[in-house]
Amino acid sequence: MSEWKVGVITASDSIARNERADDRIMLLRQLIRDWLKVEVAVYRSVEDNMEELQEQMIELVDREKCDLLIVTGGTGLSPRDVTPEVTEWVMDRPVPGLAEEMRRAGLLQSRRAMLTRAVAGTRGNCLIFNLPGNPKGVEICFKAIADMIPDALHILQGTEYADGDWGGVGW
């Protein structure tokens, strides 16, 4: 089992200002433990501010050397929702299938899922993706792609399972 370093950033004005508790981080910590068998190594909460969010994302990937960075919140249509734009600035390459699968899973629960603008991609050897700010959305979206996260990380980092069995399909 790999020991990936996982970072989580919550993008929320009220959480960053300590006006309310982060109602998604405990759930996300448990999902990461259950699915990836690791702990969240670095956690930050930031306001919905493009410059601050970009700085923190780069910090966690480039300096903290996270293998996986998950950013929750700021994926909707509100003028303060800037997480997808910042993620696109930070990432080197998009991985649209992850965001597509999260939206597909969300649509099975609510048609409003089509309004999410969450994105996924890579920066160096780090996988980055956005999750909604709503805890139920966090759970649905994370579980939708959880089984692919280890494969993605192994392939991205060129480790043990990168050349594994793909079920006879040459993806």
Z-matrix of the N, CA and C atoms (Angstrom, degrees):
N
C 1 1.451
C 2 1.522 1 108.82
N 3 1.298 2 116.15 1 134.51
C 4 1.458 3 121.15 2 179.54
C 5 1.520 4 110.78 3 -78.85
N 6 1.303 5 115.46 4 152.68
C 7 1.461 6 121.89 5 175.62
C 8 1.518 7 108.58 6 -108.31
N 9 1.305 8 116.20 7 81.29
C 10 1.448 9 120.61 8 179.89
C 11 1.517 10 110.59 9 -78.31
N 12 1.308 11 115.20 10 146.36
C 13 1.462 12 121.24 11 174.84
C 14 1.524 13 107.21 12 -94.16
N 15 1.323 14 115.75 13 119.72
C 16 1.456 15 122.08 14 -176.06
C 17 1.518 16 110.04 15 -110.39
N 18 1.322 17 115.54 16 131.31
C 19 1.450 18 122.05 17 174.45
C 20 1.515 19 110.37 18 -116.07
N 21 1.323 20 116.79 19 145.14
C 22 1.460 21 122.41 20 177.68
C 23 1.518 22 108.15 21 -130.62
N 24 1.319 23 114.87 22 132.89
C 25 1.460 24 121.35 23 173.33
C 26 1.522 25 107.43 24 -121.06
N 27 1.324 26 116.76 25 128.84
C 28 1.452 27 122.39 26 172.32
C 29 1.518 28 107.55 27 -99.59
N 30 1.327 29 116.09 28 121.34
C 31 1.466 30 121.56 29 176.60
C 32 1.526 31 107.90 30 -98.55
N 33 1.319 32 116.13 31 105.95
C 34 1.459 33 121.41 32 -178.55
C 35 1.520 34 108.91 33 -163.65
N 36 1.314 35 116.07 34 125.15
C 37 1.463 36 119.92 35 178.08
C 38 1.526 37 111.15 36 -59.79
N 39 1.324 38 117.31 37 -50.47
C 40 1.471 39 120.41 38 -174.36
C 41 1.528 40 112.37 39 -68.75
N 42 1.321 41 117.98 40 -35.83
C 43 1.466 42 119.85 41 178.51
C 44 1.525 43 110.07 42 -70.82
N 45 1.322 44 117.18 43 -43.42
C 46 1.472 45 120.61 44 179.98
C 47 1.522 46 111.84 45 -62.68
N 48 1.343 47 117.37 46 -31.46
C 49 1.472 48 121.48 47 179.05
C 50 1.532 49 111.89 48 -89.12
N 51 1.335 50 117.08 49 8.59
C 52 1.472 51 122.64 50 -179.51
C 53 1.521 52 113.05 51 58.18
N 54 1.323 53 116.81 52 31.29
C 55 1.462 54 121.05 53 176.12
C 56 1.526 55 111.08 54 -86.15
N 57 1.326 56 116.33 55 -17.35
C 58 1.462 57 121.41 56 174.47
C 59 1.518 58 109.00 57 -154.90
N 60 1.310 59 114.74 58 158.11
C 61 1.468 60 120.51 59 -179.66
C 62 1.524 61 109.98 60 -75.20
N 63 1.311 62 115.58 61 153.74
C 64 1.461 63 121.03 62 175.94
C 65 1.523 64 107.51 63 -78.54
N 66 1.314 65 116.31 64 103.30
C 67 1.459 66 121.86 65 -175.30
C 68 1.529 67 113.34 66 -82.37
N 69 1.334 68 117.15 67 4.32
C 70 1.459 69 119.17 68 179.93
C 71 1.525 70 114.26 69 -114.68
N 72 1.326 71 117.90 70 -20.13
C 73 1.462 72 119.52 71 -172.79
C 74 1.527 73 112.31 72 -68.18
N 75 1.326 74 118.71 73 -38.79
C 76 1.465 75 119.31 74 179.38
C 77 1.526 76 110.70 75 -64.37
N 78 1.325 77 116.64 76 -42.44
C 79 1.460 78 121.02 77 176.93
C 80 1.523 79 110.47 78 -62.18
N 81 1.307 80 117.04 79 -45.16
C 82 1.461 81 121.13 80 -178.53
C 83 1.531 82 111.23 81 -65.69
N 84 1.320 83 116.99 82 -39.14
C 85 1.475 84 119.94 83 175.55
C 86 1.533 85 110.56 84 -58.29
N 87 1.338 86 116.41 85 -43.23
C 88 1.468 87 120.29 86 -179.58
C 89 1.527 88 111.05 87 -67.64
N 90 1.321 89 117.70 88 -42.56
C 91 1.466 90 120.76 89 178.56
C 92 1.531 91 111.08 90 -60.99
N 93 1.310 92 116.24 91 -41.44
C 94 1.469 93 120.84 92 179.38
C 95 1.523 94 110.69 93 -65.95
N 96 1.328 95 116.64 94 -41.73
C 97 1.473 96 120.26 95 176.00
C 98 1.523 97 110.97 96 -61.50
N 99 1.327 98 116.35 97 -46.81
C 100 1.464 99 120.94 98 -176.13
C 101 1.526 100 112.57 99 -66.84
N 102 1.308 101 116.92 100 -44.07
C 103 1.467 102 120.95 101 -172.98
C 104 1.517 103 114.24 102 -91.10
N 105 1.328 104 117.65 103 -35.30
C 106 1.468 105 120.35 104 -174.62
C 107 1.519 106 112.80 105 -109.28
N 108 1.326 107 117.04 106 -10.41
C 109 1.473 108 122.86 107 178.34
C 110 1.529 109 112.51 108 61.13
N 111 1.323 110 116.44 109 34.33
C 112 1.464 111 122.43 110 175.38
C 113 1.526 112 108.56 111 -136.87
N 114 1.310 113 115.29 112 168.20
C 115 1.461 114 121.98 113 176.46
C 116 1.525 115 109.76 114 -101.55
N 117 1.311 116 116.34 115 157.02
C 118 1.460 117 120.71 116 171.27
C 119 1.522 118 106.92 117 -69.18
N 120 1.312 119 116.81 118 121.07
C 121 1.463 120 121.41 119 -177.17
C 122 1.523 121 112.31 120 -86.81
N 123 1.322 122 117.10 121 -34.46
C 124 1.461 123 121.50 122 -176.56
C 125 1.525 124 108.60 123 -136.80
N 126 1.323 125 116.24 124 129.61
C 127 1.470 126 121.71 125 178.15
C 128 1.517 127 109.16 126 -130.70
N 129 1.313 128 115.72 127 134.84
C 130 1.468 129 121.53 128 176.16
C 131 1.524 130 108.87 129 -138.86
N 132 1.319 131 116.30 130 149.09
C 133 1.468 132 120.29 131 168.65
C 134 1.519 133 107.21 132 -120.92
N 135 1.314 134 115.01 133 135.10
C 136 1.464 135 121.04 134 -177.94
C 137 1.532 136 108.99 135 -134.72
N 138 1.312 137 114.97 136 155.27
C 139 1.454 138 119.59 137 175.09
C 140 1.524 139 109.20 138 -70.36
N 141 1.329 140 115.72 139 162.51
C 142 1.460 141 121.50 140 177.65
C 143 1.530 142 108.62 141 -74.56
N 144 1.315 143 114.73 142 71.57
C 145 1.456 144 122.73 143 -176.62
C 146 1.525 145 107.31 144 -128.63
N 147 1.313 146 117.21 145 122.84
C 148 1.465 147 121.03 146 -173.17
C 149 1.523 148 112.98 147 -57.18
N 150 1.315 149 117.59 148 -47.17
C 151 1.461 150 120.50 149 -175.97
C 152 1.528 151 111.70 150 -66.67
N 153 1.321 152 116.48 151 -44.87
C 154 1.461 153 119.93 152 -179.71
C 155 1.533 154 111.34 153 -65.95
N 156 1.317 155 116.36 154 -42.97
C 157 1.464 156 120.17 155 179.18
C 158 1.526 157 110.87 156 -63.33
N 159 1.319 158 116.51 157 -43.78
C 160 1.467 159 120.07 158 178.10
C 161 1.532 160 111.01 159 -61.26
N 162 1.312 161 116.61 160 -44.77
C 163 1.464 162 121.22 161 179.67
C 164 1.522 163 111.35 162 -59.99
N 165 1.336 164 116.93 163 -44.10
C 166 1.461 165 120.68 164 -179.05
C 167 1.529 166 112.09 165 -69.19
N 168 1.327 167 117.05 166 -38.13
C 169 1.465 168 119.73 167 178.12
C 170 1.532 169 110.46 168 -63.78
N 171 1.309 170 116.79 169 -45.49
C 172 1.467 171 120.78 170 178.79
C 173 1.523 172 110.18 171 -64.35
N 174 1.315 173 117.06 172 -40.00
C 175 1.468 174 121.65 173 177.85
C 176 1.531 175 110.72 174 -57.83
N 177 1.331 176 116.90 175 -48.68
C 178 1.460 177 119.99 176 -176.74
C 179 1.530 178 112.64 177 -68.67
N 180 1.318 179 117.61 178 -33.84
C 181 1.466 180 119.73 179 -179.57
C 182 1.533 181 111.37 180 -83.31
N 183 1.315 182 117.34 181 -53.81
C 184 1.465 183 120.80 182 -171.79
C 185 1.524 184 113.93 183 -79.23
N 186 1.334 185 117.35 184 -38.81
C 187 1.452 186 118.98 185 -175.69
C 188 1.524 187 113.30 186 -101.36
N 189 1.327 188 117.23 187 -39.20
C 190 1.471 189 120.56 188 177.77
C 191 1.525 190 111.63 189 -81.41
N 192 1.334 191 116.74 190 -14.43
C 193 1.478 192 123.06 191 176.92
C 194 1.533 193 113.04 192 60.58
N 195 1.340 194 116.17 193 43.12
C 196 1.461 195 119.45 194 175.00
C 197 1.528 196 109.59 195 -69.15
N 198 1.312 197 116.02 196 142.12
C 199 1.460 198 122.37 197 175.13
C 200 1.520 199 111.03 198 -85.86
N 201 1.327 200 115.23 199 -29.15
C 202 1.461 201 122.80 200 -179.46
C 203 1.518 202 107.71 201 -135.60
N 204 1.323 203 115.74 202 129.69
C 205 1.465 204 121.12 203 176.56
C 206 1.519 205 108.14 204 -124.53
N 207 1.319 206 115.24 205 122.39
C 208 1.459 207 122.07 206 178.24
C 209 1.521 208 107.56 207 -113.64
N 210 1.326 209 116.03 208 128.21
C 211 1.460 210 121.22 209 178.11
C 212 1.520 211 107.72 210 -116.39
N 213 1.340 212 116.37 211 119.16
C 214 1.460 213 121.02 212 179.95
C 215 1.512 214 110.16 213 -102.19
N 216 1.314 215 114.99 214 144.06
C 217 1.459 216 121.11 215 176.19
C 218 1.510 217 113.15 216 89.62
N 219 1.318 218 114.49 217 162.32
C 220 1.450 219 121.20 218 175.30
C 221 1.512 220 115.03 219 73.17
N 222 1.341 221 117.63 220 24.81
C 223 1.468 222 120.54 221 -176.34
C 224 1.518 223 113.36 222 -105.50
N 225 1.316 224 116.77 223 3.03
C 226 1.467 225 120.17 224 -176.38
C 227 1.512 226 113.67 225 -89.92
N 228 1.315 227 115.56 226 -152.55
C 229 1.466 228 121.89 227 -174.94
C 230 1.523 229 113.93 228 -104.15
N 231 1.316 230 117.70 229 -1.39
C 232 1.455 231 120.85 230 179.12
C 233 1.528 232 110.06 231 -62.15
N 234 1.330 233 117.72 232 147.81
C 235 1.464 234 119.15 233 176.90
C 236 1.529 235 113.95 234 -57.12
N 237 1.348 236 118.05 235 -26.18
C 238 1.467 237 121.62 236 179.13
C 239 1.530 238 112.18 237 -84.08
N 240 1.324 239 118.48 238 -9.25
C 241 1.465 240 122.32 239 -179.76
C 242 1.529 241 109.67 240 -79.65
N 243 1.332 242 115.51 241 100.84
C 244 1.473 243 120.77 242 -174.01
C 245 1.536 244 113.39 243 -123.09
N 246 1.320 245 116.89 244 4.00
C 247 1.467 246 120.18 245 -175.85
C 248 1.529 247 113.86 246 -56.68
N 249 1.339 248 120.57 247 -46.02
C 250 1.471 249 119.16 248 -179.75
C 251 1.530 250 113.40 249 -61.89
N 252 1.316 251 116.79 250 -40.56
C 253 1.469 252 119.22 251 179.32
C 254 1.520 253 111.14 252 -62.21
N 255 1.327 254 116.08 253 -45.91
C 256 1.461 255 120.32 254 -179.35
C 257 1.524 256 110.43 255 -65.35
N 258 1.318 257 116.92 256 -41.68
C 259 1.466 258 119.90 257 178.46
C 260 1.525 259 110.51 258 -59.88
N 261 1.309 260 117.81 259 -41.91
C 262 1.464 261 120.79 260 178.44
C 263 1.526 262 111.49 261 -63.88
N 264 1.321 263 118.10 262 -35.17
C 265 1.470 264 120.55 263 176.41
C 266 1.518 265 110.94 264 -64.66
N 267 1.339 266 115.78 265 -40.09
C 268 1.459 267 121.86 266 -172.69
C 269 1.531 268 112.19 267 -78.46
N 270 1.318 269 117.36 268 -34.96
C 271 1.468 270 119.54 269 -173.40
C 272 1.528 271 112.50 270 -79.86
N 273 1.345 272 113.48 271 153.20
C 274 1.466 273 121.46 272 176.68
C 275 1.524 274 111.22 273 -87.04
N 276 1.348 275 114.91 274 -42.76
C 277 1.467 276 120.04 275 -174.90
C 278 1.525 277 109.78 276 -137.03
N 279 1.326 278 117.26 277 138.00
C 280 1.462 279 119.67 278 176.48
C 281 1.530 280 111.58 279 -78.79
N 282 1.327 281 115.43 280 152.04
C 283 1.466 282 123.16 281 171.57
C 284 1.532 283 105.62 282 -127.61
N 285 1.319 284 117.12 283 75.56
C 286 1.463 285 120.53 284 -171.37
C 287 1.512 286 115.08 285 -63.86
N 288 1.331 287 118.28 286 -26.17
C 289 1.459 288 120.05 287 -178.49
C 290 1.515 289 113.28 288 -60.26
N 291 1.329 290 117.72 289 -33.81
C 292 1.465 291 119.96 290 178.94
C 293 1.529 292 110.97 291 -66.01
N 294 1.329 293 116.89 292 -46.60
C 295 1.464 294 120.18 293 179.22
C 296 1.531 295 110.60 294 -65.85
N 297 1.321 296 116.71 295 -38.23
C 298 1.463 297 120.23 296 178.12
C 299 1.524 298 111.14 297 -61.73
N 300 1.340 299 116.55 298 -42.90
C 301 1.461 300 120.22 299 -179.41
C 302 1.528 301 111.34 300 -67.67
N 303 1.326 302 117.25 301 -37.53
C 304 1.461 303 119.23 302 177.18
C 305 1.524 304 110.69 303 -63.38
N 306 1.331 305 116.86 304 -43.12
C 307 1.463 306 120.04 305 178.38
C 308 1.534 307 110.90 306 -64.49
N 309 1.341 308 116.84 307 -41.18
C 310 1.465 309 120.58 308 179.69
C 311 1.529 310 109.79 309 -60.09
N 312 1.321 311 116.85 310 -46.50
C 313 1.464 312 120.57 311 179.66
C 314 1.524 313 110.66 312 -63.97
N 315 1.303 314 117.02 313 -39.95
C 316 1.457 315 120.64 314 178.66
C 317 1.513 316 112.55 315 -63.92
N 318 1.321 317 116.24 316 -36.67
C 319 1.466 318 120.27 317 -179.68
C 320 1.525 319 112.58 318 -65.67
N 321 1.321 320 116.89 319 -23.54
C 322 1.466 321 119.80 320 176.12
C 323 1.525 322 111.00 321 -68.48
N 324 1.344 323 116.82 322 -19.91
C 325 1.460 324 122.63 323 -179.86
C 326 1.530 325 112.75 324 -102.15
N 327 1.326 326 115.77 325 -36.95
C 328 1.466 327 119.63 326 -175.29
C 329 1.527 328 110.51 327 -157.95
N 330 1.304 329 116.49 328 136.15
C 331 1.467 330 120.45 329 177.21
C 332 1.528 331 111.65 330 -65.87
N 333 1.321 332 117.62 331 -20.08
C 334 1.466 333 120.86 332 178.43
C 335 1.519 334 112.18 333 -65.67
N 336 1.325 335 117.71 334 -16.32
C 337 1.465 336 121.11 335 178.73
C 338 1.525 337 111.55 336 -59.97
N 339 1.325 338 116.98 337 -24.89
C 340 1.467 339 118.15 338 179.56
C 341 1.528 340 112.28 339 -70.54
N 342 1.319 341 116.76 340 -8.52
C 343 1.462 342 120.61 341 178.62
C 344 1.522 343 113.14 342 -89.04
N 345 1.318 344 117.73 343 -6.78
C 346 1.457 345 119.60 344 178.17
C 347 1.529 346 109.66 345 -73.36
N 348 1.307 347 114.65 346 145.28
C 349 1.469 348 120.72 347 -179.83
C 350 1.523 349 110.89 348 -114.35
N 351 1.320 350 117.33 349 18.24
C 352 1.461 351 122.10 350 -177.77
C 353 1.526 352 111.53 351 -54.01
N 354 1.337 353 115.20 352 144.38
C 355 1.465 354 121.76 353 178.55
C 356 1.529 355 109.04 354 -129.21
N 357 1.329 356 114.81 355 167.24
C 358 1.458 357 121.65 356 176.38
C 359 1.517 358 108.07 357 -142.20
N 360 1.334 359 115.78 358 150.60
C 361 1.451 360 119.67 359 178.95
C 362 1.514 361 110.99 360 -175.43
N 363 1.309 362 114.68 361 -166.61
C 364 1.459 363 120.48 362 -179.80
C 365 1.518 364 110.27 363 -127.41
N 366 1.304 365 114.53 364 155.41
C 367 1.468 366 122.91 365 168.51
C 368 1.517 367 104.66 366 -136.89
N 369 1.312 368 116.38 367 111.92
C 370 1.449 369 119.52 368 -173.87
C 371 1.514 370 108.89 369 60.46
N 372 1.339 371 116.71 370 -126.14
C 373 1.460 372 121.90 371 179.06
C 374 1.515 373 112.82 372 -98.72
N 375 1.309 374 117.37 373 17.75
C 376 1.463 375 122.33 374 -178.39
C 377 1.528 376 110.43 375 -105.50
N 378 1.323 377 115.83 376 134.32
C 379 1.460 378 122.17 377 172.60
C 380 1.521 379 107.77 378 -91.59
N 381 1.330 380 116.05 379 132.48
C 382 1.465 381 122.24 380 -178.76
C 383 1.519 382 108.09 381 -126.16
N 384 1.338 383 116.46 382 134.24
C 385 1.460 384 117.88 383 170.52
C 386 1.516 385 110.47 384 -149.25
N 387 1.329 386 113.96 385 157.96
C 388 1.459 387 122.36 386 179.90
C 389 1.515 388 110.16 387 -99.53
N 390 1.315 389 115.58 388 146.14
C 391 1.450 390 123.34 389 171.48
C 392 1.521 391 108.23 390 -125.27
N 393 1.327 392 117.41 391 156.06
C 394 1.466 393 119.51 392 177.42
C 395 1.527 394 111.33 393 -63.47
N 396 1.322 395 115.86 394 171.73
C 397 1.455 396 120.51 395 176.63
C 398 1.510 397 113.20 396 -87.85
N 399 1.307 398 118.21 397 -18.73
C 400 1.453 399 123.21 398 179.51
C 401 1.522 400 110.10 399 -77.99
N 402 1.348 401 118.67 400 128.87
C 403 1.469 402 120.08 401 -178.25
C 404 1.530 403 114.10 402 -54.58
N 405 1.330 404 117.99 403 -40.53
C 406 1.466 405 119.76 404 179.21
C 407 1.531 406 109.53 405 -64.05
N 408 1.316 407 117.32 406 -40.04
C 409 1.459 408 121.05 407 176.59
C 410 1.513 409 111.95 408 -65.45
N 411 1.329 410 117.10 409 -37.43
C 412 1.464 411 121.51 410 175.60
C 413 1.521 412 109.51 411 -57.96
N 414 1.324 413 116.41 412 -49.20
C 415 1.466 414 120.86 413 -177.68
C 416 1.525 415 111.87 414 -63.79
N 417 1.318 416 117.03 415 -47.88
C 418 1.465 417 120.79 416 -178.84
C 419 1.522 418 110.67 417 -61.07
N 420 1.309 419 116.61 418 -48.35
C 421 1.473 420 120.51 419 -175.87
C 422 1.521 421 112.00 420 -69.42
N 423 1.321 422 117.48 421 -42.70
C 424 1.465 423 119.58 422 179.17
C 425 1.525 424 110.62 423 -62.17
N 426 1.322 425 117.05 424 -47.94
C 427 1.464 426 120.27 425 -178.93
C 428 1.529 427 111.74 426 -63.55
N 429 1.324 428 117.34 427 -29.32
C 430 1.464 429 120.68 428 -179.74
C 431 1.522 430 112.45 429 -63.23
N 432 1.333 431 117.04 430 -29.48
C 433 1.473 432 120.14 431 -176.27
C 434 1.525 433 113.35 432 -119.51
N 435 1.333 434 117.17 433 -1.43
C 436 1.467 435 120.84 434 -172.53
C 437 1.518 436 113.59 435 -54.80
N 438 1.317 437 117.61 436 -38.99
C 439 1.460 438 119.63 437 -177.71
C 440 1.528 439 112.94 438 -69.60
N 441 1.320 440 117.34 439 -19.53
C 442 1.467 441 121.18 440 -179.82
C 443 1.532 442 112.91 441 -92.86
N 444 1.306 443 118.25 442 -14.30
C 445 1.462 444 120.48 443 -177.92
C 446 1.527 445 111.99 444 -60.76
N 447 1.341 446 120.14 445 -48.41
C 448 1.472 447 118.73 446 178.00
C 449 1.531 448 112.48 447 -59.57
N 450 1.339 449 117.39 448 -43.86
C 451 1.462 450 119.66 449 178.24
C 452 1.528 451 110.60 450 -59.26
N 453 1.324 452 115.76 451 -46.29
C 454 1.462 453 119.82 452 -179.55
C 455 1.526 454 111.35 453 -59.41
N 456 1.332 455 116.70 454 -44.22
C 457 1.461 456 120.28 455 -179.55
C 458 1.523 457 111.82 456 -66.76
N 459 1.327 458 116.99 457 -42.25
C 460 1.467 459 119.43 458 177.91
C 461 1.525 460 111.61 459 -62.38
N 462 1.312 461 116.81 460 -44.58
C 463 1.465 462 120.18 461 179.41
C 464 1.525 463 110.59 462 -65.22
N 465 1.308 464 116.17 463 -46.97
C 466 1.462 465 121.76 464 -179.33
C 467 1.521 466 111.72 465 -59.19
N 468 1.320 467 116.28 466 -38.64
C 469 1.459 468 120.77 467 -176.51
C 470 1.521 469 113.85 468 -96.75
N 471 1.353 470 116.87 469 -2.37
C 472 1.456 471 120.33 470 177.51
C 473 1.514 472 113.56 471 67.21
N 474 1.333 473 117.02 472 35.49
C 475 1.463 474 120.57 473 -177.77
C 476 1.519 475 111.63 474 -101.01
N 477 1.302 476 116.15 475 -169.76
C 478 1.455 477 125.84 476 -164.90
C 479 1.522 478 118.24 477 -42.84
N 480 1.307 479 119.60 478 -40.29
C 481 1.461 480 120.00 479 -174.59
C 482 1.523 481 113.68 480 -99.24
N 483 1.300 482 117.76 481 8.64
C 484 1.460 483 120.14 482 -176.06
C 485 1.519 484 112.60 483 -60.50
N 486 1.346 485 118.20 484 -28.96
C 487 1.450 486 121.01 485 -179.38
C 488 1.520 487 111.51 486 -108.92
N 489 1.320 488 116.63 487 23.88
C 490 1.454 489 121.27 488 -175.92
C 491 1.514 490 113.06 489 -69.11
N 492 1.317 491 115.04 490 179.66
C 493 1.456 492 123.40 491 -177.86
C 494 1.535 493 109.91 492 -71.08
N 495 1.296 494 116.98 493 125.62
C 496 1.456 495 123.09 494 178.59
C 497 1.526 496 109.99 495 -106.12
N 498 1.335 497 117.09 496 28.52
C 499 1.449 498 121.12 497 176.79
C 500 1.519 499 112.92 498 68.80
N 501 1.313 500 116.50 499 26.76
C 502 1.458 501 119.51 500 178.87
C 503 1.515 502 114.70 501 80.57
N 504 1.318 503 116.04 502 -0.30
C 505 1.462 504 120.56 503 179.99
C 506 1.526 505 107.78 504 -102.30
N 507 1.296 506 116.77 505 126.36
C 508 1.464 507 121.02 506 -175.05
C 509 1.513 508 114.92 507 -83.80
N 510 1.317 509 116.72 508 61.62
C 511 1.464 510 119.58 509 176.30
C 512 1.490 511 108.15 510 -72.62
